[in-house]
C-alpha cells in the first residue's frame, strides 16, 4: 500500500495526460462541446468539471470511498447530505455540533419536516436511547468542536448500521491523514475543506465522500440539482493545499501538544482540552481510532476578563473565526463558531464564556507560547 | 455624467415617493416610457458619488460596476480577496467581514452591483444558478404551494419535482403566459409564482406587471428568472416582482467560463431572509469567480446589443428557410406576446428556438455546424446550439415536453457576438 504522504502527491490530480503538466489544469469553463472530447464525460461544469473531478477523486481515494463531491463550502456539503433525508425523518446529532450545522438543523431543514435530537455522543447509551421509529440518520463530529470530546465512532457507526441509519461523520478536525471514518463503517464523511485540507485560509470549500454506491448516486444527484458546487479555481487551490497536508499536520500537532502541555501547567488556566494529553478523557479512545490528535485545542481561563485580555493582547495568532490554516488562529466560541447555539445550551455543555479555542499553525511553538504567556504569566 | 444638486440627498416625485436616495440608486423614469419604436427608453439612474448626485445611463453604470472599490490603492479593478477568514481588530469588533461564507469583499462588490442594476434592495451571489434558485426555494416550507411556469428550465423543474416535493412542497406547472391559468392555480397554500419570460426554450411571454397585480391581491411572491434578458433589457423588480434570479453563467458573465448564480430582492424583509439562507446553506460563489463575473458584466451592454441584433438577423433568415417550420423569437412580428414583451423589455436577447421539418435533420445539423458549437448552456460570446429534449429539458417527462412543444424537431440557438453573416452561413451549410 502506498504511504499516505505519497498518495497526497501522486494521485488522480497528478499529471495532465495531454501535456505532461505536473498538476491538473484549471478548467475555467462552464460548458463543453459535445462533438469534441470524451463523449458524455463532461457537458456542463455544474454537473462535472475536470478540475473539480480531480479533487473529488483525490478525496475519495484519501478517505477510502467510492466517490467524492466538492461543494462551495463545508455547509453546502452538510446541506446536501441533510437533503438526502425527507419530510418526517428524524436525525440524531451531537449537542456541541458545529454552529453552522446546528443552524441548518434547527432553522433550515426543520422547516422541511426533518426533526432532530441533540445528544452527548460521547455517551453511547445516550445515543442509543435517542433513536425513534422515524430516525434515519446520525451526525457525528469527533473530536468535537470546541471541547475536543471524543466519541466512539466505530461503536456508533456499527450500531447505526444495525439500525439502518445513515451515519455522517464530519472529519474536518482530523482529515483522512489522522482518521478514516469510512473504514470503521461511517456512510458519509463531510469536510469543511476550508480548514486543514486546503490549509491556507484562502479558500472556502466543502467535501463529501461515501463508500456506498447508492449514497454516491444520491449525493451526485443532489450536488447537481442543488448546484452548491465548488468552482475550478477553488478546486485547484484545495488540491494544491492537500499536497502539503501531512507535513503541515505533523508540524501543527507536534506544536499543539507542546502548547497544551505548557498551558496545563499554567495556574491561570482552569482546564485544557486537547486529546493528545494523557489525562484527556478521550485520549485512549482517540488513540485507537485515529493516528494523531490534531492541531486544535481549547482552554478555559480563570476568568472571562482574562480570556478577553488574552484575545486583545496576543500578537501572533489572528483573532478570527475558522481554523486549520498555516497561521495560528485564536477564536472565542461564545461569540464566533458557536454563537448560533443559545447561551444556556452552550453553558450546559461546558462551552463557558472563559473558553478560547486555538488552531495551531506552522509558527514556532515557542513563539506562540511566549506570546500567550506574556498575558497568562 | 451630469453633476447634480449637492444638497439634496433624496429625490422625491410629486406624490412624495422616494425616487432616489443616497443609500440606494433608484431610477428616475418610469419603466413604461416608450420610445418611437415602441421600446423602452433605457432609464437614467441617479447615483450619489462622493456626496455628489450624478445622472448616469444604465450602460454607463454597467461599464462602471466594481470600479475603483479599493480605497486603499485606488485600483481600478476590484481586488480578488482570496481569503477564508478575517482578523478581528479586537474581541466583539469586526471589520465588517468575519468569514468569507458570510461575507467577502469581492463578492460584496458584485452583490451590490447586481442589486443596483436590477434596482433591488440587495443582491446575493451563489455557486450556480441552481444554487440561487434552491436558496430562494428554501424561503418556503412544508405544506406550501408554488406556481411555476410549465416550460421552465429543466434544472428548476428537477429540483422542484425531485427534491422539494419530498419535503412537502407542492407545485403546479402551468402556462404563465395565461393570466387565467395562473388565477385558476392559486390555492390557499400558494406562496409564490415562479416566472421565466421569455421562457426557455419556447420564448413564451408572461406579463410581469399583470402577474404582480394578481399576486399582490393574493399576497404571493413573484419570482422572475431574468437570465435570458439581464437587467440591461428587463428589470422585473421595477415592475413590482419580489425576487429576480439569474444563472449568471449566461449573459451576465458572458464568456462561458464560469458557473454562477445571482438573486436580487426588492424588500429589506426578503433580503434578510435570503441572507440568512445564503450563509446557512453555504452555496456561495468563490472570490475568483465573483471577480470574473464582475469583469463579464462590464461589457454586458455592448454584448447584449450585439446578441440582440445578431439574433434578429438569424431569426429573420431562419423564418424563410424551407426546412424550418417555426421560429420562436420575440422580435418577430408574429411572435405571440410580442406586444407585452415590448412593453416590459427593451430588447429581445440572443436566444432563438426553431423547429425543423424532419427529426432526421437534427443529428445532421448538430454534427455539421462548424462555427456554432454543439454544447449546453447559453449566453456566451460564442454561438451555441442545443437539442432541448435530450439536453437542457431532459428532466421533464416526455409527455409533458411534447405537450409544450419541446419535441424531437426543436433546436435552441444561443446566438453569439460573431458576425451575423458567418453565423447564417454556418447554419446554411448545416441545414440542408
Boltz contact constraints between the chains, C-beta under 6 A:
constraints:
  - contact:
      token1: [A, 28]
      token2: [B, 257]
      max_distance: 6.0
  - contact:
      token1: [A, 29]
      token2: [B, 257]
      max_distance: 6.0
  - contact:
      token1: [A, 30]
      token2: [B, 249]
      max_distance: 6.0
  - contact:
      token1: [A, 30]
      token2: [B, 256]
      max_distance: 6.0
  - contact:
      token1: [A, 30]
      token2: [B, 259]
      max_distance: 6.0
  - contact:
      token1: [A, 30]
      token2: [B, 377]
      max_distance: 6.0
  - contact:
      token1: [A, 31]
      token2: [B, 256]
      max_distance: 6.0
  - contact:
      token1: [A, 31]
      token2: [B, 375]
      max_distance: 6.0
  - contact:
      token1: [A, 31]
      token2: [B, 376]
      max_distance: 6.0
  - contact:
      token1: [A, 31]
      token2: [B, 377]
      max_distance: 6.0
  - contact:
      token1: [A, 32]
      token2: [B, 375]
      max_distance: 6.0
  - contact:
      token1: [A, 33]
      token2: [B, 373]
      max_distance: 6.0
  - contact:
      token1: [A, 33]
      token2: [B, 375]
      max_distance: 6.0
  - contact:
      token1: [A, 34]
      token2: [B, 374]
      max_distance: 6.0
  - contact:
      token1: [A, 34]
      token2: [B, 375]
      max_distance: 6.0
  - contact:
      token1: [A, 35]
      token2: [B, 374]
      max_distance: 6.0
  - contact:
      token1: [A, 43]
      token2: [B, 376]
      max_distance: 6.0
  - contact:
      token1: [A, 44]
      token2: [B, 376]
      max_distance: 6.0
  - contact:
      token1: [A, 45]
      token2: [B, 259]
      max_distance: 6.0
  - contact:
      token1: [A, 46]
      token2: [B, 128]
      max_distance: 6.0
  - contact:
      token1: [A, 46]
      token2: [B, 259]
      max_distance: 6.0
  - contact:
      token1: [A, 72]
      token2: [B, 127]
      max_distance: 6.0
  - contact:
      token1: [A, 72]
      token2: [B, 283]
      max_distance: 6.0
  - contact:
      token1: [A, 72]
      token2: [B, 284]
      max_distance: 6.0
  - contact:
      token1: [A, 73]
      token2: [B, 101]
      max_distance: 6.0
  - contact:
      token1: [A, 73]
      token2: [B, 282]
      max_distance: 6.0
  - contact:
      token1: [A, 75]
      token2: [B, 282]
      max_distance: 6.0
  - contact:
      token1: [A, 76]
      token2: [B, 282]
      max_distance: 6.0
  - contact:
      token1: [A, 76]
      token2: [B, 283]
      max_distance: 6.0
  - contact:
      token1: [A, 79]
      token2: [B, 281]
      max_distance: 6.0
  - contact:
      token1: [A, 86]
      token2: [B, 166]
      max_distance: 6.0
  - contact:
      token1: [A, 87]
      token2: [B, 142]
      max_distance: 6.0
  - contact:
      token1: [A, 87]
      token2: [B, 167]
      max_distance: 6.0
  - contact:
      token1: [A, 87]
      token2: [B, 168]
      max_distance: 6.0
  - contact:
      token1: [A, 103]
      token2: [B, 280]
      max_distance: 6.0
  - contact:
      token1: [A, 104]
      token2: [B, 280]
      max_distance: 6.0
  - contact:
      token1: [A, 108]
      token2: [B, 280]
      max_distance: 6.0
  - contact:
      token1: [A, 111]
      token2: [B, 141]
      max_distance: 6.0
  - contact:
      token1: [A, 112]
      token2: [B, 142]
      max_distance: 6.0
  - contact:
      token1: [A, 112]
      token2: [B, 167]
      max_distance: 6.0
  - contact:
      token1: [A, 113]
      token2: [B, 142]
      max_distance: 6.0
  - contact:
      token1: [A, 113]
      token2: [B, 168]
      max_distance: 6.0
  - contact:
      token1: [A, 194]
      token2: [B, 84]
      max_distance: 6.0
  - contact:
      token1: [A, 201]
      token2: [B, 84]
      max_distance: 6.0
  - contact:
      token1: [A, 201]
      token2: [B, 85]
      max_distance: 6.0
  - contact:
      token1: [A, 202]
      token2: [B, 82]
      max_distance: 6.0
  - contact:
      token1: [A, 202]
      token2: [B, 83]
      max_distance: 6.0
  - contact:
      token1: [A, 204]
      token2: [B, 84]
      max_distance: 6.0
  - contact:
      token1: [A, 204]
      token2: [B, 100]
      max_distance: 6.0
  - contact:
      token1: [A, 204]
      token2: [B, 101]
      max_distance: 6.0
  - contact:
      token1: [A, 225]
      token2: [B, 158]
      max_distance: 6.0
  - contact:
      token1: [A, 225]
      token2: [B, 159]
      max_distance: 6.0
  - contact:
      token1: [A, 225]
      token2: [B, 163]
      max_distance: 6.0
  - contact:
      token1: [A, 226]
      token2: [B, 134]
      max_distance: 6.0
  - contact:
      token1: [A, 227]
      token2: [B, 128]
      max_distance: 6.0
  - contact:
      token1: [A, 227]
      token2: [B, 130]
      max_distance: 6.0
  - contact:
      token1: [A, 227]
      token2: [B, 131]
      max_distance: 6.0
  - contact:
      token1: [A, 228]
      token2: [B, 127]
      max_distance: 6.0
  - contact:
      token1: [A, 228]
      token2: [B, 131]
      max_distance: 6.0
  - contact:
      token1: [A, 228]
      token2: [B, 283]
      max_distance: 6.0
  - contact:
      token1: [A, 229]
      token2: [B, 127]
      max_distance: 6.0
  - contact:
      token1: [A, 229]
      token2: [B, 128]
      max_distance: 6.0
  - contact:
      token1: [A, 231]
      token2: [B, 286]
      max_distance: 6.0
  - contact:
      token1: [A, 231]
      token2: [B, 289]
      max_distance: 6.0
  - contact:
      token1: [A, 233]
      token2: [B, 288]
      max_distance: 6.0
  - contact:
      token1: [A, 234]
      token2: [B, 286]
      max_distance: 6.0
  - contact:
      token1: [A, 308]
      token2: [B, 91]
      max_distance: 6.0
  - contact:
      token1: [A, 311]
      token2: [B, 91]
      max_distance: 6.0
  - contact:
      token1: [A, 312]
      token2: [B, 90]
      max_distance: 6.0
  - contact:
      token1: [A, 318]
      token2: [B, 87]
      max_distance: 6.0
  - contact:
      token1: [A, 319]
      token2: [B, 88]
      max_distance: 6.0
  - contact:
      token1: [A, 320]
      token2: [B, 85]
      max_distance: 6.0
  - contact:
      token1: [A, 320]
      token2: [B, 87]
      max_distance: 6.0
  - contact:
      token1: [A, 320]
      token2: [B, 88]
      max_distance: 6.0
  - contact:
      token1: [A, 321]
      token2: [B, 85]
      max_distance: 6.0
  - contact:
      token1: [A, 321]
      token2: [B, 98]
      max_distance: 6.0
  - contact:
      token1: [A, 321]
      token2: [B, 99]
      max_distance: 6.0
  - contact:
      token1: [A, 322]
      token2: [B, 84]
      max_distance: 6.0
  - contact:
      token1: [A, 322]
      token2: [B, 85]
      max_distance: 6.0
